[in-house]
Amino acid sequence: MQLLLTKSLNITSKNGVALELFPVHMENGFPSRDPGLWLDFLYPPSKENTHELSAIECEKAQDYMRKHQTEALSEDGEKAFTIAGDRLVRCKP
């Protein structure tokens, strides 16, 4: 996974977890344009694979992702997240 080095996105989940995220380079375009690809892009739901966000934090993350033309964010370059509903969920960019 390749991160884009730029100013980070700092958000806090509803349960108080502070996240410093960077955009992930998306070589294969945007999986949300294809329902089959989108389902393959997401990890199966589990408590450790999601962070519930407030509406404000969710919009902040979506704006950041649009600005950097990505559908994935990562703190460490190993685990990636995307927005699904009102949550950050693990994904496979």
N, C-alpha and C positions, 0 to 999 in steps of 0.2 A: 504494500500500500504506500502510495506517495502522497505526502502532505504538501499543501501549498503554504509556503512560509510567508505569512502576512500577520497583521494584527489579529490576535485571538478574539474569540467570542467568549465572554464570561457570563454564564447564566447559573441560576440556582433552581434546583428541582423543588417540588412542593414539599418534600421531606427534608429539605435543608442541605442537600448535597450540592456543593459548589463545583462547577465544571468549567474548565478552560479548554475550549475546543478550537480546532483548526480545520479548514476545508480539506477534503480529500479529492485529489485529482481523479476525474472520472473519464477513463479512456474509452469506455464503451457507451457513452451517452447517458441518457436518463431512463432508468428502468421503469419509472412511473408511467411512461408513455405506453407501456405494454403490460397488461395485467399478469400475463404469465411470467415475464421477467421480474415484475415487482414482487410476486409471491416467492420467487427463488432468491430475491435480493434480501428478504427479511429472515432473521433467525426465528425459530419457533418461540412464541411468547413464554417468558418466565420472569420471575421477580428480579433476578439479577441482570436480565437483559433489557430492562426498561427503566426510565425515569419519567415520572409524571410531571408535567410542566403547567404553570399558570398560563392563561391566555396571553398575557403580556410577554412572558419568556418564550412561549411557542412562536409568537409573531416575530420576536427578535431573532430567533434561530432561523425562521423561514426567510426573513429579509436578508440575513447574512448568507444563507445558502444561495439565494437568487443572485446576490451581488457577486459571489464567487463561482457561479455556474456549477454547482455541485448538488448532489443529493445525499452526501455523506459527510459526517464530521467525526473527528477523532482527537482524543487528548494525547495519545501516546504512539500513534502510527500502527498499533496492533489491533485494537478494538475500535470499530466504527459504529456510528449511530446515524439514524435518519429520523425524520418526523413522520409519525403515523398517528393521526388523530391529535390528541393532546399529550403525546408522549414522545420521548426519544427512545427509539428501539434499536437493538443491535441489528446490523446489516452486514452484507458481504459485498463490498464494492469491487 
